[in-house]
Amino acid sequence: MIPGNSLTATATPSTFSGARGLPVTKTVDYEDGGVAIQDPSQGLLVKRWRARLVGEEVIIDAADVEPFVLISGAGITEISLTFDQNMRPTLAFVQDGVAKLRWFDSLPGQVVTTNYTGIRTPRITLDDKRYTQTSSSDIILAYIRVSDGALCFRMQRERFQTERVLDAGPHKGLIKIGFSRQLQLQFMLEV
């Protein structure tokens, strides 16, 4: 959750914590997660998971976890991985120039893919993975709006339907988002 749906008044930049501290590219992303897919029994800070685009496949793996294909399709150029509170993969990606979100929607009780027009560099994270914060944590989809370069976000608890502006910008792009060592959600912007 982003308190007040806004950035803090004073920026306190810090190192990203956990897997988010690793270097990423548009086709390789890292995220902390549980011991196995759909197994949050030991918390969401157990393993460092990796998503990578290999050809037309998005492959997910972790230490002692056999790599598996999450999705495949032609024209995928960017990926960003996180997990929900039940350790289900959530993927923001760009395919044929269209930003998409593959996520578990509790209303139909299934994985869905939502398309978004007019956005670039979609990045995703579960904002606070600490065991004590699971009831208040939220998946945050952040991106840059094409029309004006504004930094915007949407939340899982609103089914990613409501867009909120964090900063008017203009910004070029978003590299990654994640929890910092200062225990705050942090955004790394392209310069």
Beta strands, then each sheet from edge to edge (+ up, - down):
strand 1: 28-33
strand 2: 47-54
strand 3: 57-62
strand 4: 65-72
strand 5: 76-83
strand 6: 89-95
strand 7: 98-105
strand 8: 110-116
strand 9: 119-126
strand 10: 139-145
strand 11: 151-155
strand 12: 164-167
strand 13: 174-179
strand 14: 185-189
sheet 1: 1+ 2- 3+ 4-
sheet 2: 5+ 6- 7+ 8-
sheet 3: 9+ 10- 11+ 12-
sheet 4: 13+ 14-
end
